[in-house]
Amino acid sequence: MPVCPTSISGKEDRPFVDRKEFIKAFENNFQNLGEKDYSVLVYYGVGGIGKTSLRKELPKLLEEYNESYQNTGVIWASVDFSIESHRQSDKFLGILKNQLQEKNGVKFHLFDIANAAYWRKVNPQIPLSKDGYSEDSIVTDLFDTFGGFVSINYSSIKRVVERTPGRFRDWSLRRKEELARLPEMEASDIEKTLPVFFAHDLADHLQRTSKSAVFFVDSHEALWEKERGQGSFNSRDKWIRELIANLPKSSLWVICGREALRWEEADKDWNNYLEQHHLGILPDKDAFNFLNLCGIEEEDIQKVILEGSEGVPYYFELAVDTYNEIVKTGSPKPEDFSRTRSEIFDRFMKYLSVPEQETLKVLSTPRFWNKDIFRALIDNFNTCYPLTAYSELRRFSFVQETEGKLQLHPLMRKSLQEHQDQELKKEGHIFMCDYYNDKIKDLDIKSITPEHENALIEAFYHAKEALEAKEALEAEELFNWFISVSDPFYKAAFWKFVSSMYEEMQQILEANLGPEHPSVAATLNNLAGLYESMGEYEKALPLYKRALETREKVLGPEHPDVATTLNNLAALYYHIERYDEALSLFERSLKIFEKKLGPTHPHFKITEQNIQALKEKMKEM
């Protein structure tokens, strides 16, 4: 459990008084690393029960271990899925890589080369950038030697290795087979194999240094935020299982979430490697100890807080925050505190100034904020909160810091939004959508950064919240806006990145416009195109068929959009070597384009070229 507010410049950790059995479980798993093929420790429980606090406590034990056993030691990294961009496998691996690289000097040469090879294959028109690669990465040497349009092949890699044998020779000999195979792989296959490359690099480091590795994952349930109930439950974290399966035995995974893992449903053997612990309410003894350590020593007040919090750490924290606000101007009394969870929030808000109340409500709109967002919101909504008091809000237990950004505890954010005027809430989401939209306006596809990716994710989130897609006009407005802002990412081959948003867009449109609507068909067509670009042909095929069926029914069998989908479906059949079906659809598409657009139109000429190429291919068989 975390800790008591202090100065306006920040806050110290609140006393961690509980969870001894869970800490012991962690110690046992760490001490027994190597005895099982995989080690996965799971802590699960309801929101506010203290999982994140426990997760933050465990690295302190690893720090103590490193101080005692410097010759072996342990390295670790953590990822929080409450941040949406972290839920994609490539971003997840990038975060782990950066942490291990910066803190522990782990070299990820194979992973870096695979990333660079993937980028060059899907973006042949865009030069490779050194951004995201460390100075001692082999990719940096490739860039410096051959420039941004470097061809990632065994010859270029060998040349760099020969120039700097002391840095790369041993590694290149050990990974010669992977390096020789990598340039011949399809882009989609490289992307799917990134976890394996990551695992190989980490295994090299752990073997060379005799170290162990621990990975912490928080808010695991966030992976299902958008798609619970769709498809197989265990498909959402399949890539995590695959990563774990490729890592060495000296790796421990600590996963925190609201529900127990159900991996045995995917493979019963996971029962041998999962150790799951349910975090329940805080025992009375630990609760009283916690309150005493936070300076609340009045027994009558302690009993009221204990009764109202019902053993849930989040509500204990909020009661302590309330106590600290009251003592600024008077002496707390038992009646100042609620005997039910539902009233604890109301009692807390009662002792805040109006500017503080309104500022917290406004800050419940973004999923996280920094000083720039804070300033923009305060100025726009005129809450009268002093801009110079930015740090003072951090005195509250429910204001959490993640990767340099501040965010509200989910339970506090939910309570604030429920007490906010709904029209003002909508205005807040529109404001935040515009804020992020400005950051990706007129975006050069050659200069897209992770900050731009995050801006699109957040703009899309706030656009959905603002429009709520309750009316047909609003749903189409959201669709047209999304097509426009996501287009640079599509052109820059950020297919996997935008695919999840397209999937959600399709669900929103279908729910609000019905399955037989032109915008639904357009989204199905575009989403199928994304899957096809990523080599996921099995996913693309039924979507193209649905798009074609819908467009024929709604627009008529001779509409140019029907011809476009026919052409796209034919191209997919070509890729999966169903040539007869491809030819039939290409010819149908050509007739429609000729009739509706004329024989000089680019669409007609492209389709004609496709038919020519297909016939040449069929002659070779």
N, C-alpha and C positions, 0 to 999 in steps of 0.2 A: 504494500500500500504506500502511496506517495505522501506529500508533506505540507507543512504550514507556511503561509505567506509571510514575507518579511519586508524588505525595502522596496522602494519604487523602481530601483534599477534592475530588479530581477527577483528571483525567489530561490530559496534553498529547498532541498528535498525534504519532504516531511518524513517522519520516522517510519521505517519499514518494520512493522511489529508482528507480521503474520507470515504464514505460508512456509513454516519450517519443513513440513513434510514434502512440500513441492520443491523446495531448494535441495533437500536431501535426494529427491528423485533425480534432479539435474546432476548433482555431484556423483551419484552412482552411475548414471549413464556416461558421464564424461570419463570417469575412472575405468570403465569397462569397454571403452572404445576399442574396436578391433576384434572383439569376441563374436560379433554378428556382422553379416554382410552389410547391413544398413542399420542406422540408429536414428529413430525418429521419436522425439518426445513431444507430446501434445498437451497443452493446457487449454481447457475450454470452459465457458460459463457465460452467463448473461452479461449484457453491457453494464459497465460500471462496477464489475465485481473485483477488478484489480489485476487483470491479465497483463495489461501494458506496464503497470507498476512492477509486477513480478519480472517481466521480460527486461525491464531497465535495471533491475537489481542483479540479474545473473552475470552480466559482463564484469561486474566488480569482483566476482569470484575468480574470473579468468585473469583479471589483472593481478590478483594476489598469487595465482598459480604461476604466472610468468615471472613474478619477482622471486619466487622460490625455486623455479626450475628453468633457469635461463638457457641451459644447454638444449632443452627440448622445446618447451613452450607451446603456445596455442595462438592461432590467429582467428579472428572472427569478423563477421559483417552482419548487417541487419537491413531489412526492407519492410516498409509499412505499406500494406495494400490499401490503406485509407486514402492514399494519393492515387488517383485513377491511372495516371501514366505508368505507375509501377506494376500494373497488373498484366502488361504484355511481356511475353517471355524474353524478347530481345532487350527491352528496357530493364527488366529485372536483372538479367545477366550483366548488363552494362553497369548497373549500380553496384552489384557485388564486386565486379572487376575493379571499378574505380576505388572503392573502399580498401580492398585488399592490396591494390597497387600503391595507393598513397600511404597507407599506414604500415604496410609490411613489405613493400618492395617486390610483390609477386609479379613475375613476368608472364604476360598473356600473349606471347608471340603468335601461336597458332590461331587463337581466337581472333586476334587483331587482323591477321592475314585473311582469315575466313570472312570477317566483316568487310574488309576492303574489297575482297574478290566479289562478294555479293553485291556491294555497292556499284562496282564497275560494270557488272553484268546487267544490272537493272537500270543503270544510269549512264549509258555509254556516252551521252552528250554532255554530261556534267563532270567537271574535273574533281578528282578526289581531294578532300581537304584533310589537313593534319589535325584539325579539331577533334578532340576525343582520343587522340593517341599521345602517349607520353613521349618525352624526348628520347628515351632509350628503347622505344618500340621499334621493331623491325620495319613496320609500315612507315614510320617517319624517315628511315633510311631509304626505303623504296621511293618515297615521295621526293626526297632531296636528290636522289640519283636520276630518276626518270621523269619527274614532274607529275602534275595532277592527272594526266591521262595515261598513267603507267598501266601496262598490261600485267596483271597478276598471274604469272606463270612460273613454272619451275626454273626456267632460264634466268628470269629477272631476280628471283629469290636467291638462286645460287650465286649470282654475281655479287649481290650485297653481302652474302655470307663470306665469300672469298675475300672481299675488301676488308672485312672486320672479323677475322676468324676467332679472335679471343672472345668476342661477345656472343657469337651465334653458332660456332662450329659444332660443339657438343650437342646443342639442342637440335640443330638441323639433321645431324646424323641419327638422333633418336627418333625424330619425327619425319624421316625421309619419305616413308610410304604415304603418310597423310598429305605431305606437301606435293608429292608427285600426282596424287589423285585429285586434289582440290581444284586445280584449274579446269579439269574436264567435267566437273559436276555442274548440273543445272542450278540456276540461282535458287529455285525453290528447295532443292535438295540441300544446298549449302545452309539455307536458313533453318531448315529442320534439324540440321546436324550441329548447329551452333552450341547447344548444351554439351555435346560430346567433346567438341574442341575445347570448351571452357574447362570441362572435367580433366582432360588430358594435361592442360597447362597447370592446373592446380595440383594434380597428382605429381607432376614433375617437381614442383616446389616442395610439397610435403615430403616426398621421398628424399630430396636433396638436403633438407633442413631438419628432418626427423620431427616435424611439428604435426599437430592436429589442427582441425578446423571446425568451427562452430558457426552455424548460420541461424539467425533469428528471423522469423517471419511473423509479423503482427497483422491483425485485422484480416485473417485468412478468409472470413466469410464475405469480404467485399468482392471476391471473385465472382460471386453469384448476384451481385447487386442488380444487374440489368436482366439476367437471363435465368433466374430460378424457375424451374418448371419446364424449361425448354431442353429437349434432348436428354442425354444421359447426365445424371447428377455429377458423376465423377469425370466427365469429359473436361470440365472447366479447369481442373488442376492436374490434368494428365501430364502436362509438360514438366511439372514439379517432380512427379514420380519418376519420369524418365531421367531428369537431371540427377536425382538422388541415386538412381540405379547405376549411373556412370561414374560417380565419385568414389574415391577410395574409402576403405573401411574406417580410416581415421577421421571421418567426418560425422558430426552430430548435427541434426536438424531439430530446432525448437520452434514449434508452430503454435501460435496463439489465435484462438477464434471463438466464436459463440457456440459452435457445435463440434461434436466429436467427428473425427475423420471416418469416412466410410470406404476406405481404400480396399478393404477385404472384399467388397462387392465387385471391384474390378479384377482383383487377383487375391485369392484367399491366402496366399503366402505372406501378404502384408501383415497378417495377424502375428507373424513371428518377429516383426521388426517395429511395430507400433507400441508405444507405451503411453496410454492416455489417462489424464488426470482431470477430474471435474473440480473447478474452483467454486465452492459454495460460499455461504455467508460468513462474515468475520465472527469468530467466537467472541462471547462477551468479555472474556479475560483480555483478549488482544484489543478489543474495542476500547475498553476502559484504559488500557495501557496507552493506546494511541492518543486518546483525548488528553490524558495527563501530560504526555510528551509535547502536545501542542499547546499546553498552557491552560487547558480547561480543567480545573481541579474541583469545581463546585459539584458535589455529588448529585444534587437535585437536578442540575442542568444536564449532567452526564446521562442520567436515567431517561430524561425526555428525549435527548438526542439519540440514545440507543434505541428507544421505542420507535421513534419516527423513522430512523434510517433502516430498520429491519435488517441490520447486518450487511448492508451493501456499501462498500467503501466510498463510491461516488457521493452518496448522500451524507456520509460522515464528513467528507471533505467540504461539501457545501455548507453544512452546519458549522464547521470550523470557520469558514469564510464569513458566515453571518456573525458569529461570535466576535471575530476580529473587527468587523465594521461597527458593531455596537459599542465595543470598548473605546472607540475613538471619542465618543461623546457621553458615555454613561456606563452604568453597571448592568451587565446582562442578568436577566431573570428567567426562570423556567418558562414563564408564559410567552417569552420572546421566541420560543422555538416550537416547531410543529411536532405533533405526535403522529403525523402521517406523511408518507413520501410526497403525495400530491401537493401538500401545502408547504413543503420545505422550500421550493422555488419561490413561492409568493412571499414567504417570510424574508428570504434573502433579498429579493428585489426591493422590499419595503425600506430597507436601510441604506439603499443607494440614492445618490442625488439623481434628479431628473436627467441631466446631461449624461450621467453614467448609464442610466437605464436605456435611454434612447440610443446611445452609442453601441451598447451591447446588442440591441435589437438589429441595428444596421449591420453590425459585424457578423450577425448570424446569416447574412445573405451569401457572402463568399464562402467557399469551402476552406479557404485559408487566406491569410493576408500578410503583407509586409508594410513597411512605412509608406510606400507610394500609394498602395491601395487604401490604407488607413486614411491618409491625407485626402485622397480623392473622395471617399465616402463621407467624411466629416464635412468637407467643404460643400459637397453637393446637397446633403440632407440637413446641413446646418443644425447639428445636434448640440452646439455650444460647448462641446468638450474641447479643452485646450490641446492643440496639436503637440505641444511640448510635453504632454503627459502620456505619450504613447507607451512608455515603459511601465507606467503605473498599473495598467490593466493586467500585467503579468503577475501581479501579486495574488491573483485569484487561482485557485487550484484547477479550475476548469479551462484555463488558458494554457494550452500545451504548445511546445515548440517541436517542429519536425523539419529537419533539413533547412534550418534558418528561417522558416516561415512559422507564423502563429496560426493556431486553429482552436476552435472551441470543442470541448468534449461533446460527443454526439448527443448525449442526453440533455446537456445545457442548450445546445443549438436547437434541438427539437422544441424544448420548452419556450425559448425566446421566440421562435417562429410562430408557435401557437398563440402567443400573446401579442403578436404584431398585427397591425392593421393590414388586411389582405391586399388592399389597393397599393399601400406603401410597399408591401412585400414584392408585389409585381413590378413596381417602379424600380426597386432595388435590383431585381434580376435583369431588367432592361438596361439599367445603368452599367452593370457589370458585364453584360453581353457587349455593349458598345465599347467598354473599356478594353476588353480583350480583342474585340474585332478590329480596333484601331491598330493593334500590334501586328496584325497579319494583313493589313490593307496593302495593296500593290506589292505583294510579296514576290521576290525574285526566286524562281525555283532552284537557282544555283546557290542560294544563300540561306536555305532553311536550317534553323538551329533547333535544339531541344526546347528552347524558350518559345519558339514559334509553334512547335507541336503542343506544348502545354497551353498556349494561348487558344489554339483551336479547340482542345478538349474542354477548357473552361468556358469558352464562348458558346460552345454547343450545349453544355450543361445549363448555362443561364438562359439561353434561348428557349430550351425546352421548358424550363421552370416558368419563364415569363409568358410564353404563349399557351402553355398547358394543352395545346392542341384540342381544345374543347369544341371548336367550331371548324367547319370545313375550310373556311377562308384562312384561319390561323394555321391550320395544318399545312396547307399549300404554301403559305408564307414562310413557314419554317423550312419546308422542302426547298423552295427556290433560293432562300438564303444559304442553306447548307451546300447546295450544288455549287454556288458561287464561291464561298470561302474555302471549300475543300478542293477546288479544282487545281490550285498550284501544287498541293500535296499529291494529288492523283498524277499530274504530269511529271512530278519529280520521282515517281515510282515508290511513294510511301504507301504502298497498297495495304500491307498488313495493318499499318497505323490507322488508316481511314476505314478499313473494312468493318470494324466493330461499330463505328458510328453509322455506317450505311445499314448495318443489320438493325440497329435500333431505329433508324429513320424509317426503314421498311415496316417495322412493327407499329410505329406511331401512325403512319399513313394508313395502313390497312385497318387499324382499329378505328380510325376516325373518318376515313373516306370510303371504306369498304374495299373488298378485294378486287373489284372490277372498276378501277379508276386509272386514268392515264398516268398519273403521278406514281401510283403503286407499280405499274408496269415499268415505268422509267427507272425506278429504284431497283427493281428486280433485275433489269437488264444491266444496270451499272454494277450492281453487287456481283452478278455472275461474271462480269468482265474482270472484277478485282480477283475473284477466286481463280479465274482462268490464268491471269497474269502471274499468280502465285503458284501455279501448277496444281491447284486443287480442283481437278476436272470433275470429280464426282460431286462436289458441291455446286459447281457451276452449271452442270447439265440440267438438273430439274428447275433451276431458277430461269435459265434461258427459255425452257419449254413453257413455264408459267407466264413469263413476260410475253412470249409469242401468242399464246392462247388468249391472254387478256387484251393485247393490242388488236388482234384480229376481231375479237368480239366487240370491243368498244370503238375502235377507229375504222374498222372495215378491213377486208383482206388485201386491199391494194393501197394502203396508206404507206408513205415513205418510212414511217417508224417501224411498220411491220417488216419492210424490206431490210431495215437496219438490223433488227433482231434475227431475221433469217440469215443474214450474212454472218452475224456473230456466232450463231449456233452452228452454221456450216464450218466456220473456222475452228470451232471446238471439235467437231467431228473429224476434221482434218488432223488435228493434234493427237487424237486418240485412234487414228488410222481407220476410221469408219468412212472410207472414201466415197462409196456409192451414195450414202446418205448426204455427205457433204456436197457432192456435185448436184444432187437434186435441189437442195436448198439454195445453193449459189445461183442456180439457173432461175429459180422462182424469184429470188431477190433481184437478179439482173432485169427480168421482165418488168417488175414494178418500177424500178428506178428509170428504166427507159421510157415507160409510159407516163410517169408522173413528173420526172425531173429532166428527161431528155438525154440523148446519147453523149452529150458534151459535158454533162455534170460530173464532178470528181467522184461522186459515189458510184456512178455507173462504171467509170473507168477503173476504179479500184476493184470492183467486183469482177469486172472482165479479166483483170490481171490475176485475180484469185483463181478464177476458173482455168485460166491458162496454166498456172503453176500446178494446180491439182491434176490436170490432165497429163502434164509432163511426169508428175510423180506416179500416176497410175500406169503409164507406159513402162516405167522402170520395173514394175512388179512382174 
